[in-house]
Amino acid sequence: MKPSTQKHTSEYPSARKIRRACENELYRTVKRLGVYIPKDKMELAEKLYVQKVYLNLQWIHEHASNRKLLSDWFDENVSADIAALWEVDQPKLCTAFRDAFGG
């Protein structure tokens, strides 16, 4: 049984969970953008997104319950690279991500 001080702490997600979450978030974002993204560019974006999540895993894990803050993090750290890769407007991408992610 866990001590009461660790009652609400959770483990870090597995690599598989992180990859699947990133894949799902980008898939939902593309749906809201309403544009076609080729499979190779989608895979590159997923790898990029997963890599950035790994680099900031501790911060993301600490703020896992705050979707607005995580959406802000995506806007600042990930959206410019993915917008350039997908050749879409960055503010449009950020809005679509927020709608898909719930932030």
N, C-alpha and C positions, 0 to 999 in steps of 0.2 A: 504494500500500500504506500502511496506517495505521502510525503510530509505535507502538512497544510500550507507551507510556504510555496510549494510547487504545484498547487492544486490546478491553477489555470495556465500553466506553461505548457507548450507543446514542442514536439520534436521538430527539427528542420525537415522539410519535405525531401523525399528521395529525388534522385536525378530524373527518374521516369516521370514522377508527378510534375516536376518543374517543366520538363519538355512538353508534356501533354497539355499543361495549363497554358503555356506560351502558344502552342499550336492552336488551341481552341480560341484563345483571345484574338489572335491574328486572323483566324478564319472568320470569326464573327465581325471583326473590323472590316474585312474585305466585303462581306455581305452588305454591310451598311454603306460602304463607299459606292457600291454599285458598278464597279469596274472589274475587268478581267485581269487577273494577275497570273502570269505563266507559272507552272509548277516549279521550275528551277528558281525563279525569283522568290517564290513563296518559301521554298526550303532555305534559301540564303537568309531571308528575313528572320525565319525561325531560329536559325543558328546564331545570328547576330543578337536577337532578343534574349535567347537562352544564355549566351555568353555574358551579356550585360547584367542579367539577373544573378548569375553566379558571382560576378564581381561585387555585387551589392546585396548579397544574400542576407547578411545579418540585419541590415537596415530594413530590407523588405519584410523579413520575418517578424521584426519588432513592430512593424506597422501594418501587419497583414489584415487587420480588421478595419483599416481606414482606406476605403477605396478611392476617395477623393485625393488623398495624399499620394497613393500609388499611381493614380492617373496623372497627377502633376509630375511625378518622377518620370513616367513614360514620356510625357511631353518634353521634358528638359533633357533626358539622357538617350532616348531611343528614337523618337519620332523623326528627327532630322535625317538620320541615316536610312531609315526605312522609306521615308518619303522620297529621298533621292534614288534609292534602289528601285522603287516601284514607279517612279516618275509621276507622283501625284502631289497635289498641293498639301503642304505640311499642316496648315490650320484645319483643312478638311479631314486629314488623317487623324489629327488629335481629337476632333469632334466625334468622328466615327468610333475611335477607340473608347472614348468616354461613354458613348451610348452603348457600346458592346460590353464594356467592363462594368459599368454601373457606377461610375465616379463622376 
